[in-house]
Amino acid sequence: MTITVCIPLINGLREAMPALALLKVNTTDDVEWMIIDNGSTESVEKYIMNYIKPKKLNYIRNEDNPGLIKNNQFAYENTDSDIIIYLHADTFIYEKNWNRRIEKYFEEIPNLGMAGLFGAQGCGKDGGRVQKVESFRFQAGLSNMVEAEIHGRRLHEPYRACAIYDSFGMMCSRKMLNATKGFDMNYKYHHYYDRDLPLESLRHGFKNIVVNIYCHHVGNIAASTPLYQEWQKKTIGNATDSIQIHNMNKEYFMKKWDEVLPLYVNKDFTFLSTDYGDWRFTGDKIVGYKL
């Protein structure tokens, strides 16, 4: 299988350098790197070309920032790889040859549509990540992040079936993306696409998993740069708070999936339900479990 890793950047190079260097060390040379530079004023291209030097590189330069969702759709439409991996530039992956394990899962698990570094088996009405634990309490999600327990529960199995993800590390099969036609472009810029696409994957008959790859996500590197804040001020009217976009995307998400959510996926990829023991679909509706 062929793999493309897509990494958008908009300045924040100094903060991204360690994660990019670690990715270079731990990723096999046959993986294509698609670096999308969204109008950076820092020497991003020079650094990638002179120091990271991926053997297979597709460097894209935008003069302005179209937003993460358009970046992701661009990657889908402009590579023919079997697997597209969407990583944020501040994602640290500590497992050597981690992409080989991802490739193996897509080869061995029938109809695998997506994998991710952080996910949850449940999705609430508002898109919240829901994880059932033995005591019947609910936590945010599953991962093998350095600080996994802060965000939810540590995953000790190689992988587990899940419903939705966090966007900092998502892996998609081309077959699934072809079925969904990529990302729903009704969402603006960022927020909620990491809930929507996994649900589309399930709706189209694919499976999703979260994997226990040891990792770390810093978060908000791009959003803290003056260039990004200038773009956000120009685009949505607020330099440091994108709550307006968040709420608009949330409203669209809840309306789109109102008759589907909440749902919960068992370890064996069935829905948690007393009525259904397998995947059931009614038109565009996933028959799930009312938490």
Backbone bond lengths (Angstrom), bond angles and torsions (degrees), N, CA, C in turn:
res aa  C-N    CA-C-N  psi(-1)  N-CA   C-N-CA  omega(-1)  CA-C   N-CA-C  phi
1 M - - - 1.464 - - 1.529 110.52 -
2 T 1.309 116.05 145.39 1.461 121.00 176.62 1.526 109.58 -97.91
3 I 1.340 115.59 147.35 1.459 121.61 -175.25 1.518 110.12 -132.58
4 T 1.316 116.09 136.55 1.466 123.08 169.11 1.517 108.41 -118.84
5 V 1.333 116.39 131.27 1.462 122.34 172.63 1.517 107.83 -102.71
6 C 1.319 116.65 121.34 1.470 122.48 -179.34 1.521 109.48 -102.95
7 I 1.346 116.10 124.36 1.471 121.44 -179.61 1.529 108.94 -131.14
8 P 1.326 118.53 109.00 1.463 120.79 174.81 1.520 110.66 -81.79
9 L 1.336 116.14 148.24 1.466 122.37 177.62 1.521 109.64 -139.36
10 I 1.327 115.68 144.69 1.458 121.02 168.76 1.526 106.30 -144.45
11 N 1.327 115.04 89.25 1.470 122.82 -170.89 1.533 109.81 57.89
12 G 1.317 118.33 -153.27 1.462 120.98 -176.72 1.516 112.32 65.94
13 L 1.345 116.68 25.86 1.451 120.44 -173.93 1.523 112.52 -63.89
14 R 1.315 117.51 -44.58 1.470 120.23 -177.94 1.533 110.53 -57.69
15 E 1.322 116.75 -40.67 1.457 120.58 -179.68 1.529 111.28 -72.54
16 A 1.338 117.06 -31.01 1.465 121.02 -177.47 1.522 113.27 -81.40
17 M 1.335 117.33 -21.62 1.464 121.03 -174.76 1.536 113.65 -51.45
18 P 1.337 119.91 -49.89 1.474 118.88 -177.80 1.518 113.25 -61.87
19 A 1.324 116.99 -40.04 1.465 120.19 -179.52 1.527 110.96 -67.63
20 L 1.332 117.29 -41.01 1.461 120.64 178.85 1.530 111.42 -65.72
21 A 1.332 116.76 -40.30 1.464 120.29 178.95 1.525 110.98 -65.07
22 L 1.324 116.45 -42.22 1.467 120.30 178.34 1.520 110.80 -64.55
23 L 1.313 116.32 -39.51 1.470 120.17 178.14 1.523 110.61 -62.04
24 K 1.347 116.02 -40.83 1.469 120.06 178.45 1.532 110.49 -60.34
25 V 1.323 117.42 -43.89 1.461 122.06 -177.56 1.524 111.40 -66.36
26 N 1.331 117.15 -36.75 1.464 121.06 -170.62 1.524 114.84 -100.53
27 T 1.330 117.63 2.87 1.462 122.08 -179.58 1.522 109.46 -112.36
28 T 1.324 117.56 137.37 1.461 120.47 -179.18 1.528 110.61 -70.16
29 D 1.325 115.69 154.51 1.467 121.36 -171.26 1.527 114.28 -69.71
30 D 1.327 117.60 -16.07 1.465 119.55 -176.83 1.533 112.57 -82.08
31 V 1.331 117.98 -3.70 1.464 121.84 178.43 1.526 109.83 -81.07
32 E 1.325 116.49 131.99 1.462 121.36 174.67 1.529 109.91 -79.42
33 W 1.330 116.13 134.13 1.457 121.64 173.35 1.531 108.19 -100.61
34 M 1.314 116.88 124.03 1.461 121.55 170.86 1.522 107.46 -108.83
35 I 1.317 116.18 104.76 1.463 122.16 177.09 1.525 107.64 -95.87
36 I 1.324 116.44 120.79 1.466 120.95 178.17 1.525 107.99 -107.73
37 D 1.321 115.44 108.68 1.458 123.18 -177.97 1.527 108.29 -94.37
38 N 1.315 116.27 110.61 1.462 121.38 -173.10 1.527 111.93 -94.12
39 G 1.331 114.61 62.93 1.460 119.83 174.81 1.511 114.74 79.31
40 S 1.327 118.09 26.53 1.463 120.99 -178.25 1.522 111.35 -60.26
41 T 1.322 115.44 143.86 1.464 121.09 173.04 1.525 110.69 -98.38
42 E 1.315 117.80 -10.13 1.454 122.28 174.50 1.525 110.16 -84.68
43 S 1.325 117.12 167.28 1.467 121.63 -174.32 1.525 111.54 -84.25
44 V 1.334 115.67 59.18 1.461 121.39 -178.41 1.525 110.79 -62.47
45 E 1.327 116.15 -48.77 1.465 119.63 -177.10 1.527 111.21 -61.16
46 K 1.315 116.56 -44.84 1.473 120.65 179.65 1.517 110.90 -59.67
47 Y 1.321 117.07 -42.19 1.462 119.91 -179.28 1.534 111.15 -65.77
48 I 1.306 116.58 -45.15 1.473 120.23 -179.82 1.529 110.21 -62.48
49 M 1.322 116.77 -46.15 1.468 121.39 -176.49 1.531 112.21 -69.07
50 N 1.324 117.48 -38.38 1.466 120.69 -172.20 1.525 114.56 -91.27
51 Y 1.336 116.49 -24.43 1.464 117.82 -172.49 1.533 113.68 -123.16
52 I 1.311 118.30 -44.62 1.461 119.50 177.56 1.527 109.86 -75.69
53 K 1.324 116.49 -47.96 1.467 124.05 172.94 1.533 113.85 47.97
54 P 1.322 118.29 59.74 1.466 118.73 174.86 1.525 110.45 -61.81
55 K 1.314 116.72 143.77 1.473 119.61 -179.95 1.522 111.26 -67.22
56 K 1.335 116.03 -29.99 1.466 120.65 176.91 1.528 106.80 -122.77
57 L 1.323 116.24 107.39 1.461 120.76 -175.05 1.516 111.03 -129.16
58 N 1.322 115.33 132.15 1.456 122.93 171.45 1.523 106.61 -121.57
59 Y 1.343 116.03 101.93 1.463 121.05 -175.42 1.524 108.95 -99.17
60 I 1.330 115.91 120.98 1.461 122.14 -178.18 1.523 108.92 -112.21
61 R 1.310 116.77 130.72 1.462 121.66 179.31 1.526 109.79 -114.49
62 N 1.329 116.95 117.33 1.455 122.90 170.82 1.517 108.56 -102.44
63 E 1.311 117.07 140.74 1.457 119.98 178.45 1.519 112.25 -79.87
64 D 1.321 116.52 -14.40 1.456 121.03 176.00 1.525 107.64 -140.61
65 N 1.307 117.74 171.74 1.458 122.82 -177.51 1.525 110.26 -95.91
66 P 1.340 118.68 113.08 1.463 119.72 178.56 1.523 113.02 -83.00
67 G 1.343 117.45 -10.19 1.458 121.23 -177.40 1.517 111.71 100.46
68 L 1.325 115.51 157.43 1.459 121.41 -174.26 1.525 113.08 -61.87
69 I 1.327 117.44 -40.40 1.460 119.34 -175.67 1.527 110.29 -64.67
70 K 1.316 117.85 -42.10 1.469 120.29 177.04 1.521 111.13 -68.62
71 N 1.334 117.99 -35.72 1.462 120.70 173.63 1.526 110.46 -57.81
72 N 1.339 115.85 -46.92 1.458 120.39 -178.91 1.524 111.98 -63.01
73 Q 1.326 115.80 -42.78 1.464 119.72 179.57 1.528 110.52 -65.41
74 F 1.325 116.32 -38.78 1.465 120.63 176.93 1.524 110.76 -58.92
75 A 1.334 116.64 -44.86 1.465 120.31 179.73 1.523 110.68 -60.71
76 Y 1.315 117.20 -43.23 1.470 120.88 178.21 1.528 111.06 -60.69
77 E 1.331 116.19 -42.92 1.457 120.56 -174.32 1.530 113.61 -80.71
78 N 1.346 117.54 -13.16 1.454 119.86 -172.87 1.520 113.60 -123.58
79 T 1.305 116.44 23.78 1.459 121.23 168.05 1.516 107.70 -145.61
80 D 1.328 116.20 152.57 1.462 119.55 179.67 1.522 111.92 -110.30
81 S 1.318 117.68 19.59 1.458 121.53 -179.02 1.526 111.31 -64.66
82 D 1.324 115.31 152.33 1.465 121.19 179.06 1.523 111.74 -70.81
83 I 1.332 116.85 -31.86 1.463 122.42 -179.56 1.523 108.32 -128.99
84 I 1.321 116.93 131.33 1.461 121.61 174.26 1.521 107.73 -114.09
85 I 1.325 116.20 123.77 1.453 122.40 -178.82 1.522 108.79 -108.17
86 Y 1.315 116.12 121.19 1.461 121.89 -179.23 1.529 108.55 -100.82
87 L 1.334 115.55 114.15 1.460 121.27 179.89 1.524 110.29 -121.76
88 H 1.317 116.53 141.31 1.452 120.39 168.75 1.534 108.42 -78.28
89 A 1.310 116.02 153.12 1.471 120.72 -174.49 1.520 112.92 -69.54
90 D 1.333 117.52 -10.71 1.465 121.25 179.18 1.532 111.57 -109.93
91 T 1.331 116.41 29.72 1.463 122.18 177.63 1.526 109.07 -99.81
92 F 1.317 116.34 120.44 1.462 122.83 178.92 1.526 109.09 -98.62
93 I 1.329 116.80 123.72 1.462 121.56 177.61 1.522 108.26 -115.91
94 Y 1.337 116.33 120.45 1.457 121.45 -170.44 1.527 113.72 -99.37
95 E 1.313 118.90 -5.44 1.465 121.64 -176.74 1.529 110.80 -89.60
96 K 1.331 116.52 126.34 1.460 121.40 178.13 1.525 110.20 -65.37
97 N 1.329 115.96 132.60 1.468 122.41 178.54 1.529 111.87 56.59
98 W 1.295 115.08 37.93 1.464 120.99 -178.44 1.522 112.76 -56.68
99 N 1.310 116.90 -33.07 1.455 119.74 -177.24 1.524 112.76 -66.40
100 R 1.340 116.56 -24.67 1.461 120.00 177.35 1.532 110.58 -65.44
101 R 1.332 115.56 -38.24 1.463 118.88 178.84 1.529 110.52 -67.92
102 I 1.333 116.02 -40.59 1.467 119.23 176.48 1.523 110.63 -60.74
103 E 1.321 115.72 -45.56 1.463 120.63 178.84 1.530 110.86 -58.42
104 K 1.328 116.24 -42.47 1.472 121.41 -179.33 1.521 111.13 -61.36
105 Y 1.319 117.22 -42.30 1.460 119.76 -179.97 1.524 111.49 -63.61
106 F 1.336 116.51 -42.30 1.459 118.83 179.24 1.526 111.71 -66.67
107 E 1.317 117.49 -27.04 1.461 121.17 177.15 1.527 111.99 -78.16
108 E 1.328 117.14 -34.95 1.462 120.53 -168.84 1.529 114.81 -99.60
109 I 1.329 118.53 -26.18 1.469 120.79 -178.63 1.522 108.92 -93.56
110 P 1.317 118.10 114.79 1.469 120.12 -177.57 1.527 112.08 -58.16
111 N 1.324 115.88 134.31 1.463 122.77 176.17 1.523 113.53 57.28
112 L 1.328 116.50 35.82 1.459 118.84 175.26 1.523 108.98 -74.32
113 G 1.321 116.22 120.10 1.460 120.79 -179.09 1.508 113.56 -95.89
114 M 1.354 116.17 -38.77 1.455 119.94 -175.42 1.521 110.82 -145.92
115 A 1.333 115.08 152.74 1.458 123.48 169.05 1.517 106.75 -134.69
116 G 1.334 116.31 158.26 1.453 119.23 -179.02 1.512 112.04 -153.64
117 L 1.333 115.59 161.37 1.461 121.88 179.71 1.525 112.25 -84.80
118 F 1.317 117.45 -22.36 1.467 122.23 177.83 1.512 107.45 -143.10
119 G 1.326 116.81 123.58 1.455 119.90 -178.54 1.506 111.61 -152.25
120 A 1.309 115.82 178.20 1.459 121.96 178.65 1.515 108.93 -141.66
121 Q 1.318 116.26 147.56 1.458 120.80 179.38 1.520 111.77 -75.03
122 G 1.329 116.81 -21.54 1.449 119.96 -179.05 1.509 113.05 -117.72
123 C 1.339 114.95 154.50 1.468 121.90 174.66 1.517 107.72 -132.90
124 G 1.329 116.21 121.58 1.448 121.09 179.75 1.513 112.52 -80.23
125 K 1.330 116.22 175.87 1.458 121.98 -178.48 1.522 112.73 -56.57
126 D 1.334 115.69 -34.66 1.467 119.86 -176.87 1.524 112.54 -95.68
127 G 1.345 116.89 10.50 1.455 120.90 -178.90 1.507 113.78 88.21
128 G 1.322 118.03 3.67 1.453 120.92 179.72 1.517 112.16 -65.75
129 R 1.344 115.47 143.12 1.466 120.61 178.68 1.520 109.29 -80.32
130 V 1.321 115.93 127.66 1.457 121.86 -174.40 1.518 109.12 -123.27
131 Q 1.336 116.20 129.25 1.462 120.76 179.42 1.518 109.58 -129.84
132 K 1.316 116.76 119.25 1.457 121.76 179.70 1.522 109.25 -82.67
133 V 1.319 116.88 134.72 1.464 122.37 176.27 1.523 108.75 -120.95
134 E 1.334 115.63 171.24 1.451 120.15 -171.50 1.530 112.98 -56.57
135 S 1.321 116.96 -34.89 1.456 120.89 -177.95 1.527 112.53 -81.12
136 F 1.331 116.02 3.93 1.458 123.54 179.92 1.524 112.99 69.83
137 R 1.343 116.45 12.18 1.452 118.97 168.59 1.525 108.36 -78.67
138 F 1.319 117.38 164.42 1.452 121.21 -179.00 1.520 109.83 -120.82
139 Q 1.295 115.85 132.03 1.451 122.09 179.28 1.521 109.02 -121.49
140 A 1.334 115.99 176.63 1.458 119.74 -169.01 1.516 114.22 -72.19
141 G 1.332 118.03 -40.55 1.451 116.50 -176.62 1.510 113.74 176.21
142 L 1.332 115.44 -171.74 1.457 124.16 -177.15 1.518 109.93 -118.64
143 S 1.342 116.17 141.43 1.459 120.58 174.73 1.516 108.84 -168.57
144 N 1.336 115.52 173.78 1.456 121.33 166.45 1.526 108.38 -119.10
145 M 1.334 115.43 42.28 1.452 121.24 174.66 1.525 109.29 -68.50
146 V 1.317 117.04 157.77 1.460 121.23 178.25 1.527 110.20 -52.26
147 E 1.330 116.42 -44.24 1.455 121.74 -177.81 1.527 110.06 -110.18
148 A 1.341 117.36 45.64 1.464 122.56 -173.86 1.521 112.98 -53.72
149 E 1.328 116.57 -38.54 1.455 119.91 -175.27 1.529 112.37 -67.01
150 I 1.308 117.09 -24.31 1.465 119.77 176.89 1.528 110.02 -67.66
151 H 1.316 116.10 -36.32 1.460 121.71 -174.32 1.525 112.99 -94.38
152 G 1.327 117.84 -9.30 1.447 120.58 -178.63 1.512 111.74 159.68
153 R 1.305 116.09 -111.43 1.460 121.45 -174.83 1.524 109.78 -132.52
154 R 1.340 116.57 141.86 1.462 120.40 178.65 1.522 110.34 -78.66
155 L 1.326 114.84 134.34 1.460 121.67 177.68 1.523 108.69 -90.29
156 H 1.336 117.15 119.69 1.461 122.01 -179.93 1.529 112.12 -100.00
157 E 1.322 117.48 -22.94 1.464 120.70 174.72 1.526 109.56 -73.10
158 P 1.342 117.73 159.27 1.473 119.01 177.03 1.521 112.50 -56.74
159 Y 1.317 117.50 -37.77 1.466 121.83 177.27 1.523 108.70 -160.98
160 R 1.308 115.62 166.61 1.457 121.52 174.76 1.521 109.45 -147.17
161 A 1.319 116.16 146.80 1.464 121.28 174.55 1.516 109.89 -58.28
162 C 1.329 116.55 143.64 1.465 119.36 178.17 1.519 110.73 -149.04
163 A 1.316 114.68 173.44 1.462 121.43 -177.75 1.520 112.27 -103.75
164 I 1.358 117.27 -49.48 1.465 121.32 -173.38 1.521 110.11 -140.12
165 Y 1.347 115.79 172.24 1.462 122.19 -172.08 1.522 112.54 -132.21
166 D 1.344 113.70 176.15 1.458 122.53 159.40 1.522 106.78 -102.78
167 S 1.320 116.43 141.84 1.460 120.87 -168.34 1.517 115.44 -71.06
168 F 1.348 119.49 -10.62 1.466 118.83 -172.72 1.521 113.16 -67.38
169 G 1.342 117.90 -17.81 1.458 119.91 177.46 1.512 110.63 -153.18
170 M 1.340 117.50 94.45 1.462 122.12 -179.62 1.520 109.63 -126.95
171 M 1.339 117.35 137.16 1.453 124.03 179.62 1.529 108.85 -119.26
172 C 1.325 116.79 129.43 1.469 121.18 -173.50 1.523 110.98 -127.20
173 S 1.327 115.94 137.99 1.460 119.14 172.76 1.522 109.03 -80.07
174 R 1.325 116.01 145.18 1.465 119.70 177.18 1.524 110.66 -63.41
175 K 1.312 116.10 -35.31 1.467 119.24 179.55 1.524 110.40 -59.00
176 M 1.334 116.73 -43.16 1.455 119.82 178.44 1.526 110.65 -67.50
177 L 1.335 117.53 -45.53 1.461 120.33 -179.88 1.526 111.74 -62.40
178 N 1.309 117.04 -35.34 1.463 119.59 175.62 1.522 111.01 -64.06
179 A 1.325 116.49 -38.38 1.470 120.73 -179.81 1.525 111.18 -66.63
180 T 1.348 116.64 -37.69 1.469 120.64 -178.00 1.527 112.37 -90.88
181 K 1.343 116.34 -5.67 1.466 122.78 -172.21 1.533 111.25 61.24
182 G 1.314 114.11 32.80 1.456 119.69 179.24 1.512 111.52 83.24
183 F 1.317 116.02 -141.66 1.459 122.61 -174.45 1.525 111.14 -90.74
184 D 1.307 115.89 149.90 1.462 122.03 176.07 1.524 107.66 -73.75
185 M 1.318 116.19 111.32 1.456 120.60 -174.37 1.531 113.34 -82.45
186 N 1.330 116.43 6.59 1.459 119.04 172.32 1.522 112.02 -75.42
187 Y 1.334 116.67 -16.68 1.464 120.07 173.50 1.522 109.18 -79.44
188 K 1.322 116.69 143.92 1.460 121.93 -176.02 1.526 111.33 -100.65
189 Y 1.303 116.65 123.08 1.465 126.14 166.53 1.532 113.68 64.94
190 H 1.333 117.82 -67.64 1.451 121.70 -178.93 1.534 107.77 -158.43
191 H 1.313 117.16 178.63 1.468 124.42 -177.03 1.537 112.15 80.71
192 Y 1.301 115.66 129.12 1.461 126.93 169.60 1.518 115.20 76.04
193 Y 1.313 119.73 -11.71 1.467 118.61 176.69 1.516 111.48 -67.43
194 D 1.361 117.62 -23.86 1.458 121.10 179.20 1.527 112.10 -80.12
195 R 1.321 117.28 -7.41 1.460 121.96 167.48 1.524 110.44 -95.60
196 D 1.318 115.28 -40.66 1.463 120.07 -173.34 1.533 112.82 -67.66
197 L 1.340 116.98 -50.52 1.465 118.73 -175.90 1.530 112.42 -62.00
198 P 1.335 120.19 -42.71 1.466 118.68 176.92 1.528 113.24 -61.11
199 L 1.341 117.46 -36.39 1.461 119.63 176.29 1.524 110.80 -67.34
200 E 1.337 116.93 -37.10 1.463 119.58 174.69 1.528 110.40 -63.56
201 S 1.322 116.22 -38.21 1.464 120.21 176.36 1.526 110.36 -57.63
202 L 1.332 116.91 -47.58 1.461 120.90 177.94 1.528 111.27 -64.04
203 R 1.321 115.91 -42.58 1.468 120.00 -177.88 1.520 112.33 -60.94
204 H 1.337 115.96 -32.24 1.462 120.67 -179.60 1.528 112.84 -90.31
205 G 1.326 117.03 11.99 1.453 120.83 172.66 1.512 115.72 89.58
206 F 1.334 117.70 14.90 1.459 121.60 179.80 1.533 110.05 -97.57
207 K 1.321 115.83 169.19 1.453 122.98 177.29 1.527 109.23 -110.38
208 N 1.323 116.05 152.07 1.464 123.06 176.47 1.520 109.61 -122.46
209 I 1.331 116.68 143.70 1.462 120.64 174.77 1.531 110.27 -134.72
210 V 1.326 115.36 152.81 1.463 122.18 167.06 1.519 106.26 -108.04
211 V 1.338 117.41 136.69 1.463 122.11 -174.32 1.522 110.31 -110.04
212 N 1.346 116.51 155.37 1.467 119.76 -174.83 1.531 112.38 -95.21
213 I 1.308 117.14 38.16 1.469 121.28 176.23 1.537 108.99 -69.32
214 Y 1.313 115.96 126.75 1.462 121.80 -178.63 1.523 109.07 -67.62
215 C 1.326 116.91 125.31 1.464 119.95 -171.28 1.527 110.45 -156.07
216 H 1.324 114.14 174.55 1.463 121.61 175.99 1.527 107.70 -149.39
217 H 1.321 115.43 142.95 1.461 120.80 175.47 1.514 108.73 -126.05
218 V 1.334 116.27 121.72 1.460 120.68 -177.94 1.525 110.32 -73.45
219 G 1.323 116.99 -54.61 1.452 122.23 177.59 1.520 114.22 90.52
220 N 1.335 115.57 139.25 1.477 123.85 171.65 1.517 114.86 64.73
221 I 1.334 117.96 22.21 1.464 119.00 177.04 1.531 110.69 -64.93
222 A 1.333 117.02 -50.59 1.463 119.56 -179.56 1.527 110.74 -63.16
223 A 1.330 115.94 -44.09 1.471 120.23 -175.39 1.517 112.96 -63.90
224 S 1.323 118.00 -19.51 1.464 120.88 -178.52 1.521 112.92 -90.80
225 T 1.326 118.85 -3.65 1.460 120.85 -178.56 1.529 110.36 -85.28
226 P 1.319 118.14 144.22 1.472 120.65 178.65 1.524 113.16 -58.31
227 L 1.339 117.80 -36.73 1.462 120.34 -179.75 1.521 110.79 -63.50
228 Y 1.327 116.81 -43.96 1.463 120.00 178.55 1.525 110.62 -64.85
229 Q 1.313 116.05 -42.50 1.455 119.35 -178.99 1.531 111.49 -65.63
230 E 1.311 116.32 -34.34 1.469 120.40 175.15 1.531 110.14 -63.61
231 W 1.354 115.80 -43.80 1.471 120.43 177.75 1.525 110.54 -62.86
232 Q 1.327 116.81 -43.93 1.457 119.78 -177.79 1.516 111.13 -66.01
233 K 1.330 117.25 -39.10 1.461 121.07 176.63 1.522 110.44 -60.24
234 K 1.330 115.89 -44.41 1.463 121.07 -179.70 1.519 111.44 -67.99
235 T 1.328 116.78 -35.00 1.462 121.13 -172.11 1.520 112.89 -86.07
236 I 1.340 117.07 -46.04 1.462 119.23 -174.47 1.524 113.35 -122.84
237 G 1.340 116.56 1.64 1.455 120.07 172.29 1.509 116.37 88.30
238 N 1.332 117.71 1.40 1.464 120.63 179.33 1.518 108.35 -140.02
239 A 1.318 117.39 123.75 1.460 121.34 -172.73 1.519 113.57 -72.65
240 T 1.307 117.89 -29.81 1.468 119.82 -170.13 1.521 114.79 -123.40
241 D 1.314 118.96 -2.92 1.459 120.91 -176.67 1.528 109.45 -135.59
242 S 1.336 115.27 117.28 1.463 119.46 -179.18 1.518 111.83 -103.58
243 I 1.351 117.06 29.59 1.459 120.64 -176.79 1.524 111.89 -61.61
244 Q 1.336 117.50 -30.34 1.466 120.43 179.27 1.523 110.56 -62.96
245 I 1.343 116.32 -46.08 1.459 120.60 177.74 1.524 110.03 -66.30
246 H 1.327 116.71 -42.59 1.461 121.02 178.38 1.524 110.85 -55.46
247 N 1.325 116.99 -49.24 1.461 120.92 -176.24 1.520 111.92 -69.15
248 M 1.339 117.09 -36.31 1.455 120.21 178.01 1.532 110.68 -65.06
249 N 1.339 116.47 -43.44 1.461 119.98 177.97 1.528 111.42 -67.74
250 K 1.315 116.52 -37.53 1.469 120.95 177.33 1.530 110.52 -61.77
251 E 1.323 117.04 -43.52 1.460 121.22 179.28 1.525 110.87 -60.89
252 Y 1.334 116.56 -44.61 1.456 120.27 178.64 1.530 110.82 -64.27
253 F 1.336 116.48 -43.39 1.466 121.75 179.33 1.521 110.81 -58.76
254 M 1.325 117.36 -48.38 1.462 120.94 -175.88 1.526 111.31 -66.07
255 K 1.311 116.81 -35.90 1.462 119.88 177.44 1.528 110.74 -69.22
256 K 1.321 116.31 -41.57 1.468 120.68 -177.75 1.519 111.79 -64.43
257 W 1.349 116.56 -41.11 1.466 120.88 -172.09 1.529 112.69 -107.61
258 D 1.333 117.30 18.83 1.464 121.12 -173.67 1.526 112.92 -56.09
259 E 1.326 118.33 -43.24 1.459 121.18 -175.86 1.521 112.77 -83.52
260 V 1.318 116.96 -3.08 1.455 121.60 -177.30 1.523 111.56 -100.97
261 L 1.311 116.55 -39.91 1.466 121.59 -170.51 1.528 111.45 -94.30
262 P 1.339 115.93 153.25 1.470 127.44 2.21 1.530 111.63 -81.69
263 L 1.335 115.35 160.32 1.458 120.73 174.37 1.517 109.81 -141.43
264 Y 1.318 115.26 160.15 1.462 121.45 -179.19 1.521 107.89 -143.49
265 V 1.334 116.39 136.59 1.459 121.77 -176.18 1.525 109.49 -109.54
266 N 1.331 116.45 126.45 1.454 121.48 177.13 1.523 111.54 -72.98
267 K 1.342 116.22 167.85 1.460 121.44 178.92 1.518 112.74 -59.13
268 D 1.354 116.58 -29.08 1.468 120.37 -178.02 1.529 112.39 -91.42
269 F 1.330 116.24 15.20 1.465 124.03 177.13 1.527 113.84 75.49
270 T 1.332 117.99 5.41 1.458 119.76 172.48 1.519 108.42 -87.35
271 F 1.328 115.59 162.93 1.453 119.51 174.98 1.518 110.01 -80.12
272 L 1.310 116.23 146.60 1.454 121.57 174.40 1.521 108.07 -75.29
273 S 1.325 116.22 107.11 1.451 120.88 -175.43 1.509 109.43 -163.28
274 T 1.307 116.74 144.90 1.454 120.14 174.92 1.522 111.11 -82.44
275 D 1.308 116.16 -13.34 1.470 120.13 -174.99 1.518 113.46 -99.18
276 Y 1.323 117.35 -28.10 1.454 120.70 -173.54 1.520 110.70 -127.39
277 G 1.317 116.77 132.09 1.455 121.49 179.40 1.501 112.71 -106.62
278 D 1.306 117.57 7.35 1.462 120.49 179.75 1.527 108.92 -149.94
279 W 1.345 114.64 -179.18 1.465 118.91 177.72 1.529 108.95 -68.33
280 R 1.318 116.71 128.55 1.453 121.04 176.58 1.527 108.94 -128.83
281 F 1.308 116.07 135.20 1.462 120.87 179.48 1.524 109.27 -129.27
282 T 1.313 116.64 139.08 1.455 121.57 172.81 1.522 106.51 -123.13
283 G 1.309 116.13 97.95 1.454 119.29 -173.53 1.508 110.03 62.31
284 D 1.321 116.56 -122.95 1.463 121.32 178.64 1.518 111.74 -89.21
285 K 1.328 117.01 2.14 1.456 120.79 -173.42 1.517 111.27 -94.87
286 I 1.359 117.01 127.90 1.450 121.63 170.96 1.518 106.83 -86.91
287 V 1.323 117.57 125.00 1.450 120.31 177.02 1.520 108.03 -82.51
288 G 1.324 117.22 112.06 1.446 121.52 -173.93 1.507 112.94 -119.26
289 Y 1.322 115.74 -150.22 1.450 122.25 -174.63 1.520 109.16 -123.18
290 K 1.326 116.96 132.84 1.454 121.75 179.94 1.535 108.98 -84.54
291 L 1.315 116.49 105.67 1.469 120.34 -179.05 1.537 110.43 -70.45
